[in-house]
Amino acid sequence: MIQTVKWENSCICILDQRRLPTEKKWLVCRTLQDVITAIREMAIRGAPAIGVAAAMGLALGAQSIKTEKYGTFRRRFMQMAQQMKSARPTAANLKWAIGRMITAVERMDNNTVEEIKEVVRRESQIMLERDIETNLKISHNGLELIPDRATILTHCNAGALATCGYGTALGVIRAAHEAGKDIRVIVDETRPLLQGMRLTAFELIEDDIPVTVIVDSAAGYLMRKKVIDLIITGADRIASNGDVANKIGSYQVAVIAKENKIPFYVASPLSTFDLDLKNGDLVPIEEREPGEVISLAGHLLGPKGVNAFNPAFDVTPARYISAIITERGVLKSPYTRSIRNLFKTKDDRGQSR
Ligand code: MRU
């Protein structure tokens, strides 16, 4: 199974996804700042992977706090959490993971700082392992939605590389293939950073699952031609009414899917839900460097000085989503109700306790 992030002694190693698929290089992070930079510059990306990397980064930062006093340690840790929060704004998993680490620290106000450092490191490793278990459950739950001999469209990368292993949307596809279903995958290249072509196609080829890459704007044409049986994507944040923020371009795929009566499924762990948000309009949308739009692989292709706009995510309203596949089952519309029933309490978020 592809690994994206791991502890190695007192460092965190991150598989540098900016170099994939041509080079497989581990980036060694020795400080909290190294991890924040790796997330911001997308050496690691994908909502669940960002969450776990953030937790590990905070555990790494905690090791560097030089005090024996709980109050001082807590204050410093909270500053680090604040810094980490700014790494990337859209993925709910970042907020979720940071919240979990803060809770771990706050529960240990009677412990020594040495004990707390040990526990937060262990907690981050547990989060990594639980993420894989969660993905396997999501993938199993999604199987019922995948018919035999299906051609599936996916957007961006919601595979092993976007998580700690196996993947969410790509996990469902992988599980269908492993179950013997005859699956073909069409992958949107996913401009500007080409996560579909570079990462999703790479994962599918490694697993011997037939894959064809298209430019993003070809998806509508193929839907109208009835080539695509269903669509499945991941999510970066899901509001309490079921609106889904995901990679830019997801919204137009979902709208065209509905027009052509093709099911549009979202696969996501509970840690991606943000029950504080009433709807998707409240999701903070990351805007990245315009240079990512006018350049490709570091080569400037547009005219020098041209304006470019680069929103990294968009929101698909719940009415376009046929089902949301989670580790606790498949949610159907009306989502406000099915999501409320899924979370027993406001804190009951994620990783299959
Ligand atoms: O900008 P990225 O590459 O972090 O965006 C990733 C996505 O949009 C994924 O679809 C999403 O995080 C789900 S990953 C299981």
Boltz pocket constraint, residues with backbone or C-beta under 6 A from the ligand:
constraints:
  - pocket:
      binder: B
      contacts: [[A, 44], [A, 45], [A, 46], [A, 47], [A, 48], [A, 91], [A, 155], [A, 156], [A, 157], [A, 158], [A, 159], [A, 162], [A, 163], [A, 167], [A, 168], [A, 169], [A, 195], [A, 233], [A, 234], [A, 235], [A, 236], [A, 246], [A, 247], [A, 248], [A, 267], [A, 312]]
      max_distance: 6.0
